[in-house]
Amino acid sequence: MISSFVITGFLGVGKTTMLTNSVKQYFPDKKIAIVVNEFGDIGVDSKILTNVYSEVLEISEGCICCQLAEEFESGVREIIEKYDPEIIFVETSGASEPFPIFLSLQNLGIAVEGVICVVDAKNFSSYKENSTAKYQLGGSNIIVLNKTDLVSEDEALAVEKELGETKEAYNIKNTMTGKAIFKNYVVHRAEQGLVNKEVFEGIYRVEDVVKLAEDYKHHDHTIKDSLTQKVVYLKEGIAFNDVDQVLENLPENIYRVKGVVKVKDVPNPIFVNYSFGDVSFEELPDYEGKSLLIFIGEDIDRNVATLCQKYDYLNLPLFSTTKA
């Protein structure tokens, strides 16, 4: 399953800078594809990105999230067929909302690891009442407060408070159930578009998950930050609903869950990809290893232990691991 991120945010907040500065730094050995959506005749941002990345699909004269949905999906399919990327980044126009793009990527069978909304810490007050800006925040699960080097700590904290209020008011909900699409969200700070690596943690393909589980006993490191990974094995003979129940009842500080599980009511093993409350599944006919889940979040050791006590089909292995 291919991973993806959607990068959204109002006009001029620094979305392209974040791509060129942060993504390039953290994914030097990954096959990256970028989809750039712009208004206007001249695609300046795509010209910048062409010098950095191998593949760029630029869609101008419109908006990915509405008129050009069909063109967007066909373009992404073409990139996958010709280039076989490991991760796709979609940078939206500052005048578009991210959620329809999120749905289009899911329709293509692509795992959306995060919808990142970039916010201009210095100029947020000048556009915060714009309805598109509000829905961009509401449709995101990772908020990057950019240009924090241009404001004081008190000013940054004040903007973070406003972001939380806007996110709560405009959070995307399922129209059928009334429940939030994204169970939780996180806020990261950035200077000149450079964010911490934690923004992109947990981008594992199937082979990465299996390898991490195999090497699990070698990863008992000293804590360097609060982002933790915990591997849990599952007992045999469980049902799909047992796995779903765990994912439905995760604490908010567990942001992502990746794993491969075998359940008695599905013929093939299933690759699980959970991000901020949204989950996707992919069958893996050739997997013969153990059933396991990798929980990723902030200071999660106690939470994972509690889950294992609550659900007796979850087993912590002998060793624990923290991302160094």
C-alpha positions as CSV (number, residue, x, y, z in Angstrom):
1,M,0.0,0.0,0.0
2,I,1.4,3.4,-1.0
3,S,1.5,6.1,1.7
4,S,0.5,9.7,1.2
5,F,0.2,13.1,2.8
6,V,-2.1,16.0,1.9
7,I,-0.5,19.4,2.5
8,T,-3.1,22.2,2.8
9,G,-3.2,25.7,4.2
10,F,-4.1,29.2,3.1
11,L,-2.4,31.3,0.4
12,G,1.2,32.1,1.2
13,V,1.6,30.2,4.5
14,G,4.6,28.2,3.3
15,K,3.3,24.9,2.0
16,T,5.9,24.5,-0.8
17,T,8.7,25.6,1.5
18,M,7.7,22.9,3.9
19,L,7.9,20.3,1.1
20,T,11.3,21.5,-0.2
21,N,12.9,21.9,3.3
22,S,11.4,19.1,5.4
23,V,10.3,16.3,3.1
24,K,13.6,16.3,1.2
25,Q,15.6,16.1,4.5
26,Y,13.6,13.2,6.0
27,F,13.1,11.0,2.9
28,P,16.4,11.0,1.0
29,D,16.2,7.3,0.1
30,K,12.4,7.1,-0.6
31,K,10.8,7.3,-4.0
32,I,8.7,10.4,-3.6
33,A,6.0,11.8,-6.0
34,I,4.5,15.3,-5.6
35,V,1.1,16.4,-6.9
36,V,0.9,20.2,-7.1
37,N,-2.4,22.0,-7.5
38,E,-2.3,25.7,-8.4
39,F,-4.5,28.5,-9.7
40,G,-3.3,30.8,-12.5
41,D,-1.4,30.4,-15.8
42,I,2.2,30.0,-14.5
43,G,3.0,27.2,-12.1
44,V,5.9,28.6,-10.1
45,D,5.7,26.2,-7.3
46,S,5.8,23.1,-9.5
47,K,8.9,24.5,-11.2
48,I,10.6,24.7,-7.8
49,L,9.6,21.2,-6.9
50,T,10.7,19.8,-10.3
51,N,14.3,20.5,-9.3
52,V,13.9,18.6,-6.0
53,Y,11.8,15.6,-6.8
54,S,11.6,13.0,-9.5
55,E,7.9,13.3,-10.4
56,V,5.6,16.3,-10.4
57,L,2.0,16.4,-11.7
58,E,0.8,20.0,-11.9
59,I,-2.9,20.7,-12.2
60,S,-3.6,24.3,-13.0
61,E,-6.6,26.4,-14.0
62,G,-8.8,24.9,-11.3
63,C,-9.1,23.1,-8.0
64,I,-8.3,19.5,-7.3
65,C,-11.1,19.2,-4.7
66,C,-13.9,20.0,-7.1
67,Q,-13.8,20.5,-10.9
68,L,-10.6,18.5,-11.5
69,A,-11.3,15.4,-9.3
70,E,-11.3,13.1,-12.2
71,E,-8.1,14.5,-13.7
72,F,-6.5,14.3,-10.3
73,E,-7.2,10.6,-9.9
74,S,-6.2,9.7,-13.4
75,G,-3.0,11.7,-13.0
76,V,-2.1,9.9,-9.7
77,R,-2.8,6.6,-11.4
78,E,-0.4,7.5,-14.1
79,I,2.3,8.4,-11.6
80,I,1.8,5.1,-9.8
81,E,2.0,3.1,-13.1
82,K,5.1,4.9,-14.4
83,Y,7.1,5.6,-11.2
84,D,5.8,3.2,-8.4
85,P,6.4,5.8,-5.6
86,E,6.6,4.8,-2.0
87,I,5.1,8.1,-0.8
88,I,2.9,10.7,-2.5
89,F,2.6,14.3,-1.3
90,V,-0.4,16.3,-2.6
91,E,0.0,20.1,-2.2
92,T,-3.3,21.8,-2.6
93,S,-4.1,25.3,-3.7
94,G,-4.5,27.8,-0.9
95,A,-8.1,28.2,-2.0
96,S,-9.1,24.6,-1.7
97,E,-10.3,22.3,1.1
98,P,-8.4,19.0,1.7
99,F,-11.1,16.5,2.6
100,P,-12.3,15.6,-1.0
101,I,-8.6,15.0,-1.9
102,F,-8.4,12.7,1.2
103,L,-11.4,10.7,-0.1
104,S,-10.0,10.6,-3.7
105,L,-6.7,9.1,-2.4
106,Q,-8.6,6.5,-0.4
107,N,-10.6,5.6,-3.5
108,L,-7.3,4.9,-5.2
109,G,-6.3,2.5,-2.5
110,I,-3.7,4.9,-1.1
111,A,-3.2,5.2,2.6
112,V,-3.4,8.8,3.8
113,E,-1.0,9.1,6.7
114,G,-1.9,12.6,7.5
115,V,-3.7,15.8,6.3
116,I,-1.2,18.6,7.2
117,C,-2.5,22.1,7.5
118,V,0.3,24.7,7.4
119,V,-0.5,27.9,9.4
120,D,1.3,31.2,9.2
121,A,1.9,32.1,12.9
122,K,2.7,35.7,12.1
123,N,-0.2,36.5,9.7
124,F,-2.9,34.1,11.0
125,S,-5.1,37.0,12.3
126,S,-5.3,38.4,8.8
127,Y,-7.0,35.3,7.3
128,K,-8.4,33.4,10.2
129,E,-12.0,34.4,9.5
130,N,-11.9,33.1,5.9
131,S,-14.3,30.1,5.6
132,T,-11.8,28.1,3.4
133,A,-9.1,28.6,6.0
134,K,-11.5,27.3,8.7
135,Y,-12.4,24.2,6.8
136,Q,-8.7,23.6,6.0
137,L,-8.1,23.3,9.7
138,G,-11.2,21.3,10.3
139,G,-10.3,18.8,7.6
140,S,-6.7,18.2,8.9
141,N,-5.2,16.0,11.6
142,I,-1.7,17.5,11.7
143,I,-1.4,21.3,12.1
144,V,2.0,22.9,11.4
145,L,2.4,26.3,13.0
146,N,5.0,27.8,10.6
147,K,7.1,31.0,10.9
148,T,7.3,30.7,14.7
149,D,10.7,32.4,14.5
150,L,8.9,35.6,13.5
151,V,6.6,35.7,16.6
152,S,7.1,35.7,20.4
153,E,6.3,32.7,22.5
154,D,3.2,34.4,23.9
155,E,2.0,35.2,20.3
156,A,2.6,31.5,19.3
157,L,0.6,30.2,22.3
158,A,-2.2,32.6,21.5
159,V,-2.4,31.4,17.9
160,E,-2.3,27.7,19.1
161,K,-5.3,28.5,21.3
162,E,-7.2,30.0,18.4
163,L,-6.3,27.0,16.2
164,G,-7.8,24.6,18.8
165,E,-11.0,26.6,18.9
166,T,-11.3,26.7,15.1
167,K,-10.5,23.0,14.8
168,E,-13.2,22.1,17.4
169,A,-15.8,24.2,15.6
170,Y,-15.0,23.0,12.1
171,N,-13.9,19.4,12.6
172,I,-15.0,17.2,9.8
173,K,-17.7,14.7,10.9
174,N,-19.4,11.7,9.3
175,T,-22.8,13.0,8.2
176,M,-24.4,9.6,8.9
177,T,-23.0,9.0,12.4
178,G,-22.1,12.6,13.6
179,K,-18.7,11.3,14.7
180,A,-15.5,13.1,13.9
181,I,-13.6,11.6,10.9
182,F,-10.3,12.2,12.6
183,K,-10.3,11.1,16.3
184,N,-7.5,13.4,17.3
185,Y,-4.9,15.8,15.9
186,V,-1.5,17.2,16.8
187,V,0.2,20.6,16.5
188,H,3.8,21.0,15.5
189,R,5.9,24.1,15.2
190,A,8.1,25.0,12.3
191,E,10.7,27.7,11.3
192,Q,11.1,28.4,7.6
193,G,9.1,25.3,6.9
194,L,11.4,22.9,8.7
195,V,9.4,20.6,11.0
196,N,10.4,17.9,13.3
197,K,10.7,14.4,11.9
198,E,7.8,13.2,14.2
199,V,5.4,14.8,11.7
200,F,6.2,11.9,9.4
201,E,6.8,9.1,11.8
202,G,5.2,5.7,11.2
203,I,5.3,5.6,7.4
204,Y,5.7,1.8,7.1
205,R,5.1,-0.5,4.2
206,V,4.2,-4.1,4.9
207,E,7.9,-5.2,4.7
208,D,8.9,-2.4,7.1
209,V,6.3,-3.6,9.7
210,V,7.4,-7.2,9.4
211,K,11.1,-6.3,9.6
212,L,10.6,-4.1,12.7
213,A,8.8,-6.9,14.5
214,E,11.6,-9.3,13.6
215,D,14.2,-6.9,15.0
216,Y,12.1,-5.9,17.9
217,K,14.5,-7.1,20.7
218,H,17.3,-4.9,19.3
219,H,15.4,-1.6,19.7
220,D,15.3,-1.1,23.5
221,H,16.8,2.3,23.3
222,T,17.1,5.2,25.6
223,I,14.3,7.8,25.2
224,K,15.4,10.8,23.2
225,D,11.9,12.2,22.6
226,S,8.4,11.4,23.7
227,L,7.4,9.6,20.4
228,T,7.2,5.9,21.2
229,Q,6.6,2.7,19.2
230,K,5.3,-0.4,20.9
231,V,4.8,-3.8,19.3
232,V,2.0,-6.1,20.4
233,Y,1.3,-9.6,19.3
234,L,-2.2,-11.0,18.9
235,K,-3.5,-14.4,19.9
236,E,-4.8,-16.9,17.3
237,G,-8.5,-17.4,16.7
238,I,-9.6,-13.8,17.1
239,A,-12.3,-12.2,14.9
240,F,-12.1,-9.0,12.8
241,N,-14.4,-7.2,15.3
242,D,-11.8,-7.8,18.0
243,V,-9.2,-5.8,16.1
244,D,-11.8,-3.2,15.2
245,Q,-12.7,-2.8,18.8
246,V,-9.1,-2.0,19.8
247,L,-8.9,0.6,17.1
248,E,-12.2,2.2,18.1
249,N,-11.0,2.6,21.7
250,L,-7.5,3.9,21.4
251,P,-6.4,6.8,23.7
252,E,-5.8,10.1,22.0
253,N,-2.0,10.0,22.4
254,I,-1.8,7.0,20.1
255,Y,-1.8,8.6,16.6
256,R,-1.0,5.7,14.3
257,V,-1.2,1.9,14.3
258,K,0.4,-0.4,11.7
259,G,0.4,-4.1,11.6
260,V,-0.6,-7.4,10.0
261,V,-3.3,-9.5,11.6
262,K,-4.9,-12.9,11.0
263,V,-8.5,-13.2,11.9
264,K,-10.8,-16.3,11.7
265,D,-13.6,-14.6,9.7
266,V,-11.4,-13.2,6.8
267,P,-9.6,-15.8,4.6
268,N,-6.3,-13.8,4.2
269,P,-4.1,-11.9,6.7
270,I,-4.9,-8.1,6.8
271,F,-2.5,-5.2,6.7
272,V,-3.9,-2.6,9.1
273,N,-3.2,1.1,8.6
274,Y,-4.7,3.5,11.2
275,S,-4.0,7.2,11.3
276,F,-5.7,9.7,13.7
277,G,-8.9,7.8,13.8
278,D,-9.1,6.8,10.1
279,V,-8.3,3.2,9.2
280,S,-7.8,1.2,6.0
281,F,-7.2,-2.5,5.4
282,E,-5.5,-4.5,2.7
283,E,-5.5,-8.3,2.4
284,L,-2.1,-10.0,2.2
285,P,-2.5,-13.6,0.8
286,D,1.3,-14.4,1.1
287,Y,1.9,-13.3,4.7
288,E,2.9,-16.2,7.0
289,G,4.2,-14.5,10.0
290,K,2.7,-13.7,13.4
291,S,-0.2,-11.3,14.0
292,L,1.1,-8.0,15.3
293,L,0.2,-4.3,15.8
294,I,2.7,-1.5,16.1
295,F,1.3,1.4,18.2
296,I,2.8,4.9,17.6
297,G,2.3,8.0,19.7
298,E,3.5,10.1,22.6
299,D,4.4,8.4,25.9
300,I,2.2,5.4,25.2
301,D,3.8,2.7,27.3
302,R,1.2,2.8,30.0
303,N,-1.7,3.1,27.5
304,V,-0.6,0.1,25.6
305,A,-0.2,-1.9,28.8
306,T,-3.7,-0.9,29.7
307,L,-5.0,-2.0,26.3
308,C,-3.4,-5.4,26.8
309,Q,-5.0,-5.8,30.2
310,K,-8.4,-4.8,28.8
311,Y,-8.2,-7.1,25.7
312,D,-6.7,-10.4,26.7
313,Y,-5.9,-11.3,23.0
314,L,-3.2,-8.6,22.9
315,N,0.2,-9.7,24.2
316,L,3.2,-7.4,24.9
317,P,6.5,-9.2,24.0
318,L,9.3,-9.5,26.4
319,F,11.1,-6.4,25.1
320,S,9.8,-2.9,24.6
321,T,11.0,-0.3,22.2
322,T,11.2,3.5,21.9
323,K,12.1,5.4,18.7
324,A,15.6,6.8,19.1
